Amino acid sequence: MQKSKIRMVYLVILLIISIPLYSIGQGIHFEKGLTWQQILDKAKQDNKYIFMDCYTTWCGPCKTMAKYVFTDKDAAEFFNKKFINVSVQMDKTAKDASEIKNWYVDADEINKTYGISAYPTFLYFDPNGKIVHRVTGAYDVKEFISKSAAALDSTKQYYQRFSLNADNEKDSVFLISQIKKALDNSDLVTAAKFTNYYFNVVNSPFANDNLKIFLKTITSSGDNSFPFLLNNADSINRILGGRTDVQYKLNWIFIKEEIEPLIKKGLGMSWNKLAALLKLKYPKASNRTFDLMFGSFNSLVFRAEIKEKLVLFLERRIEPNWNLLLKDALLKYPGATLEKQMAEEKPQFYASQSNWPMVGKAVVGLMEKYNSKMTTNQINNLLWDYLFMHCSNVKMLEKSVLWAQQIVTKEPTEAIFLDTYASLLYKLGKKKEAMDLENKALILAEQRRENAPGEYTDIMNNYQKMKNGERTWKD
């Protein structure tokens, strides 16, 4: 009898050992402690596809997916069976654990290679490590499984839609449709690839719509539109209404390709020496472009330095003397627009401590002084991520409503801006007005549903919560 009991216990232990670890716990099993190369090797060895969750710490929809979708038993059953799963943090914070830091280099390379500009973005690779599919946005469990299943079907994979051949690479109508499709999926790499072909066949490069496409999709000095934008910057700005959009875009490329690599490598170089090299390399760059680069050079050097200092303040739990930091920086980095940059650091600093009252104060201060110098997307992100999600101060929320109204006035057909505007009103208790605006946002999102399904899902979820009187924010 005793032997029989021992045998039963032994069999139970064997059964437990034989069950995969992820089926004991709840949710999708994300690999831990492996490098990207080890993930690729494992996928090849196991002959399984890879599912990669690309998220940031500040992304609300990313947290929604992690909390409600990744923990679902149906999602777990599907992803654990079909994929090797890995979750990659794409931003950097002072609180990052060593495991996150070990992925910094790979995360940057993944971001660069696949042009991730919206979160959450989900990437899918075949067993040989080839990218085959892409999904952007938050979804419910059923829809997310359906969209992810497309990664396993070569007839439905996202990247299969973008095949080129000798005929369609010269078809401007086809090319422009592909560019718009890629942009709707926040896929700048694919959009840039098709723009390079489009630029070669376009008959009227100075047409307003074409100029906007070139500026939206250019990502490097190697793009076909780069010499055109560089050599015609002033003329293009006049066509676009007298702004300096071209110089700002060129400046962004110069920062990425020429200045940031020097800073990352720790190579000390004076601005005069760098400017001399750049003038030899880009002799047709305007004085305005070099003025912007000068400010950017000092700003980037400053930002790298100030972030190191702020990490020390966080570790020691000391409140920074912001005015003194700025005063010292202005003496050290002349020509840099450091006041705005310092103001931009404050919300991030306090958010890393979850000090939401100070975050709200910092965001309002930033907006009151610099909102005219920000893009509509920058304003929308600040309003949504910090004030709507975490602020409970009525006066701050009322100011936020005015700023949201301003960006909606500028871009009335942008569904996510209407969504933010409606959400702020809803948080203030103005349900009827909020519902009217959210309905308009939903109609606009419906029109783009095929190309931007995640946006539609997010807004539909918000609309239903508003309708039911449910809370749609965190704090």
Backbone hydrogen bonds, N-H to C=O, Kabsch-Sander energy under -0.5 kcal/mol:
donor,donor_aa,acceptor,acceptor_aa,energy
5,K,1,M,-1.8
6,I,2,Q,-2.1
7,R,3,K,-2.4
8,M,4,S,-2.1
9,V,5,K,-2.4
10,Y,6,I,-2.4
11,L,7,R,-2.2
12,V,8,M,-2.3
13,I,9,V,-2.3
14,L,10,Y,-2.2
15,L,11,L,-2.4
16,I,12,V,-2.4
17,I,13,I,-2.6
18,S,14,L,-2.0
19,I,15,L,-0.8
19,I,16,I,-0.9
23,S,20,P,-1.2
24,I,20,P,-0.6
24,I,21,L,-1.2
25,G,21,L,-1.6
28,I,70,F,-3.2
30,F,28,I,-0.8
31,E,85,N,-3.1
39,I,35,T,-2.0
40,L,36,W,-2.4
41,D,37,Q,-2.4
42,K,38,Q,-2.3
43,A,39,I,-2.4
44,K,40,L,-2.0
45,Q,41,D,-2.4
46,D,42,K,-2.7
47,N,43,A,-1.0
48,K,43,A,-2.0
49,Y,82,K,-1.0
50,I,125,F,-2.6
51,F,84,I,-2.4
52,M,50,I,-0.5
52,M,123,L,-3.1
53,D,51,F,-0.5
53,D,86,V,-2.6
54,C,52,M,-0.7
54,C,121,T,-2.5
55,Y,53,D,-0.7
55,Y,88,V,-2.2
59,C,56,T,-0.9
60,G,58,W,-0.6
63,K,59,C,-1.5
64,T,60,G,-1.9
65,M,61,P,-2.3
66,A,62,C,-2.3
67,K,63,K,-2.3
68,Y,64,T,-2.7
69,V,64,T,-0.6
69,V,65,M,-1.5
70,F,65,M,-2.8
72,D,69,V,-1.5
76,A,72,D,-2.6
77,E,73,K,-2.5
78,F,74,D,-2.1
79,F,75,A,-2.9
80,N,76,A,-2.4
81,K,77,E,-1.0
82,K,78,F,-2.2
83,F,79,F,-2.6
84,I,49,Y,-2.5
85,N,29,H,-0.6
85,N,83,F,-0.6
86,V,51,F,-2.5
88,V,53,D,-3.3
90,M,55,Y,-3.2
90,M,88,V,-0.5
96,D,93,T,-1.3
101,K,97,A,-2.3
102,N,98,S,-2.2
103,W,100,I,-1.4
104,Y,101,K,-1.6
107,A,103,W,-3.4
108,D,104,Y,-2.4
109,E,105,V,-2.1
110,I,106,D,-2.8
111,N,107,A,-2.4
112,K,108,D,-2.4
113,T,109,E,-2.8
114,Y,110,I,-2.4
115,G,111,N,-1.0
116,I,111,N,-1.0
117,S,115,G,-0.6
117,S,186,S,-0.9
121,T,54,C,-1.8
122,F,135,V,-3.5
123,L,52,M,-2.3
124,Y,133,H,-2.0
125,F,50,I,-2.1
126,D,130,K,-2.7
129,G,126,D,-2.7
132,V,124,Y,-2.9
133,H,124,Y,-1.6
135,V,122,F,-2.2
137,G,120,P,-2.8
144,F,140,D,-2.5
145,I,141,V,-2.5
146,S,142,K,-2.0
147,K,143,E,-2.6
148,S,144,F,-2.3
149,A,145,I,-2.3
150,A,146,S,-0.9
151,A,148,S,-1.5
152,L,149,A,-1.7
153,D,150,A,-1.3
154,S,152,L,-0.6
156,K,153,D,-2.3
157,Q,153,D,-1.1
159,Y,132,V,-1.5
160,Q,157,Q,-0.9
161,R,157,Q,-0.6
161,R,158,Y,-1.4
162,F,159,Y,-0.9
163,S,160,Q,-0.8
169,E,165,N,-1.9
170,K,167,D,-1.4
171,D,168,N,-1.2
172,S,170,K,-0.9
175,L,171,D,-2.6
176,I,172,S,-2.5
177,S,173,V,-1.7
178,Q,174,F,-1.9
179,I,175,L,-2.3
180,K,176,I,-2.2
181,K,177,S,-1.9
182,A,178,Q,-2.5
183,L,179,I,-2.5
184,D,180,K,-2.3
185,N,181,K,-0.9
185,N,182,A,-0.6
186,S,183,L,-1.9
187,D,182,A,-2.7
188,L,115,G,-1.3
188,L,186,S,-0.8
191,A,187,D,-2.0
192,A,188,L,-2.7
193,K,189,V,-2.0
194,F,190,T,-2.2
195,T,191,A,-2.0
196,N,192,A,-1.9
197,Y,193,K,-1.0
198,Y,194,F,-2.5
199,F,195,T,-3.0
200,N,196,N,-0.9
201,V,197,Y,-0.8
201,V,198,Y,-1.0
202,V,198,Y,-1.8
207,A,204,S,-1.8
211,L,207,A,-2.5
212,K,208,N,-1.9
213,I,209,D,-1.7
214,F,210,N,-2.6
215,L,211,L,-2.3
216,K,212,K,-2.0
217,T,213,I,-2.1
218,I,214,F,-1.8
223,D,220,S,-1.4
226,F,223,D,-1.6
229,L,225,S,-2.5
230,L,226,F,-2.8
231,N,227,P,-2.7
232,N,228,F,-1.2
233,A,230,L,-0.7
236,I,232,N,-2.6
237,N,233,A,-2.4
238,R,234,D,-1.8
239,I,235,S,-2.0
240,L,236,I,-2.1
241,G,238,R,-1.3
242,G,237,N,-2.8
243,R,237,N,-0.7
248,Y,244,T,-2.0
249,K,245,D,-2.2
250,L,246,V,-2.9
251,N,247,Q,-2.6
252,W,248,Y,-1.9
253,I,249,K,-1.7
254,F,250,L,-2.7
255,I,251,N,-2.6
256,K,252,W,-2.2
257,E,253,I,-2.7
258,E,254,F,-2.8
259,I,254,F,-1.5
260,E,255,I,-3.3
262,L,259,I,-0.5
263,I,259,I,-1.8
264,K,260,E,-3.0
265,K,261,P,-1.9
266,G,263,I,-0.9
267,L,262,L,-2.5
268,G,266,G,-0.7
274,L,270,S,-2.0
275,A,271,W,-3.3
276,A,272,N,-1.9
277,L,273,K,-1.7
278,L,274,L,-2.4
279,K,275,A,-2.3
280,L,276,A,-1.3
281,K,277,L,-1.7
282,Y,278,L,-3.1
285,A,282,Y,-1.8
290,F,286,S,-1.8
291,D,287,N,-2.5
292,L,288,R,-2.2
293,M,289,T,-2.2
294,F,290,F,-2.3
295,G,291,D,-1.9
296,S,292,L,-2.5
297,F,293,M,-3.0
298,N,294,F,-2.0
299,S,295,G,-2.3
300,L,296,S,-2.9
301,V,297,F,-2.1
302,F,298,N,-2.4
303,R,299,S,-3.0
304,A,300,L,-2.4
305,E,301,V,-1.7
306,I,302,F,-3.3
307,K,303,R,-2.2
308,E,304,A,-1.2
309,K,305,E,-1.7
310,L,306,I,-2.7
311,V,307,K,-1.9
312,L,308,E,-1.4
313,F,309,K,-1.9
314,L,310,L,-2.4
315,E,311,V,-2.6
316,R,312,L,-2.2
317,R,313,F,-0.7
317,R,314,L,-0.6
318,I,313,F,-2.5
322,W,320,P,-1.2
325,L,321,N,-2.3
326,L,322,W,-2.4
327,K,323,N,-2.4
328,D,324,L,-2.4
329,A,325,L,-1.9
330,L,326,L,-2.5
331,L,327,K,-1.3
332,K,328,D,-1.6
333,Y,329,A,-2.9
336,A,333,Y,-1.3
338,L,336,A,-1.8
341,Q,337,T,-1.0
342,M,338,L,-3.1
343,A,339,E,-2.0
344,E,340,K,-2.0
345,E,341,Q,-1.4
346,K,342,M,-1.1
348,Q,344,E,-0.8
349,F,345,E,-2.4
350,Y,346,K,-2.5
351,A,347,P,-2.5
352,S,348,Q,-1.8
353,Q,350,Y,-0.9
354,S,351,A,-1.5
355,N,350,Y,-2.6
356,W,354,S,-1.4
359,V,355,N,-2.0
360,G,356,W,-2.7
361,K,357,P,-2.0
362,A,358,M,-2.4
363,V,359,V,-2.8
364,V,360,G,-2.5
365,G,361,K,-2.1
366,L,362,A,-2.3
367,M,363,V,-2.9
368,E,364,V,-2.8
369,K,365,G,-1.3
370,Y,366,L,-2.6
371,N,367,M,-1.9
373,K,370,Y,-2.0
374,M,371,N,-1.3
379,I,375,T,-2.1
380,N,376,T,-2.5
381,N,377,N,-2.5
382,L,378,Q,-2.0
383,L,379,I,-2.6
384,W,380,N,-2.6
385,D,381,N,-2.7
386,Y,382,L,-1.6
387,L,382,L,-1.4
388,F,383,L,-3.4
389,M,384,W,-1.9
390,H,386,Y,-1.3
391,C,387,L,-1.7
394,V,392,S,-0.6
397,L,393,N,-2.3
398,E,394,V,-2.4
399,K,395,K,-1.8
400,S,396,M,-2.1
401,V,397,L,-2.0
402,L,398,E,-1.3
403,W,399,K,-1.9
404,A,400,S,-2.7
405,Q,401,V,-2.4
406,Q,402,L,-1.7
407,I,403,W,-1.8
408,V,404,A,-1.9
409,T,405,Q,-2.1
410,K,406,Q,-1.8
411,E,407,I,-2.3
414,E,411,E,-1.6
415,A,413,T,-0.9
417,F,414,E,-0.7
418,L,414,E,-1.6
419,D,415,A,-2.3
420,T,416,I,-1.9
421,Y,417,F,-2.4
422,A,418,L,-2.9
423,S,419,D,-2.4
424,L,420,T,-2.3
425,L,421,Y,-1.9
426,Y,422,A,-2.5
427,K,423,S,-2.2
428,L,424,L,-1.3
429,G,426,Y,-1.6
430,K,425,L,-2.5
431,K,429,G,-1.4
434,A,430,K,-2.2
435,M,431,K,-3.0
436,D,432,K,-2.1
437,L,433,E,-1.8
438,E,434,A,-2.8
439,N,435,M,-2.2
440,K,436,D,-1.5
441,A,437,L,-2.4
442,L,438,E,-2.3
443,I,439,N,-2.0
444,L,440,K,-2.2
445,A,441,A,-2.6
446,E,442,L,-2.3
447,Q,443,I,-1.5
448,R,444,L,-0.9
448,R,445,A,-0.6
449,R,446,E,-1.2
452,A,448,R,-3.0
454,G,136,T,-0.5
456,Y,452,A,-1.3
457,T,453,P,-2.4
458,D,454,G,-2.4
459,I,455,E,-2.2
460,M,456,Y,-2.7
461,N,457,T,-2.4
462,N,458,D,-2.1
463,Y,459,I,-2.7
464,Q,460,M,-2.4
465,K,461,N,-2.1
466,M,462,N,-2.6
467,K,463,Y,-2.5
468,N,464,Q,-1.9
469,G,466,M,-1.2
470,E,465,K,-3.3
474,K,389,M,-1.3
475,D,389,M,-2.6
